């Protein structure tokens, strides 16, 4: 299973450009996991302790909306990250839920150990935080577009 994890991290867009020594640090704290279609990956409000690199499958990122129930705010696919907030120590609980829409395979990384590795190796920390910043920026852009779609009433004159 470690070779699957190593190969996945080496070939991923987000981690593939890391130096071999940095990749080896990630491999040491990573685990492969799988969920069936409909499987709950994590729930909103749970401890925020893992970063997920989706390898195969499709995941719904969902929030609970009062009087509406579960609402999908984004779908995450292969070579995308779930749980980026676990990499920010100030965020202690998941801000959304994640559910597999298809059979899903992912590599999970222990967030506390990743933060510790980044504190010990500032070059790794810079590269990791830069990669996570890219994920956050992409999510904010997607959210902005969703909000524009939701609140667009018609053409301006």
Buried (B, 14 or more C-beta within 10 A) or exposed (E): EEEEBBEBBBEBEBBEEBEEEBBEBBBBBBEBBEBEEEBEBBBBEEEBBBBBBBBBBBBBBBBEEEEEEEEBBBEBBBBBBBBBBBBBEEBEEBEBBBBBBBBBBBBBBBBEBBBEBBEEBEEBBEBBBEBBEBBBEBBEEEEEEEEEEEEEEEEEE
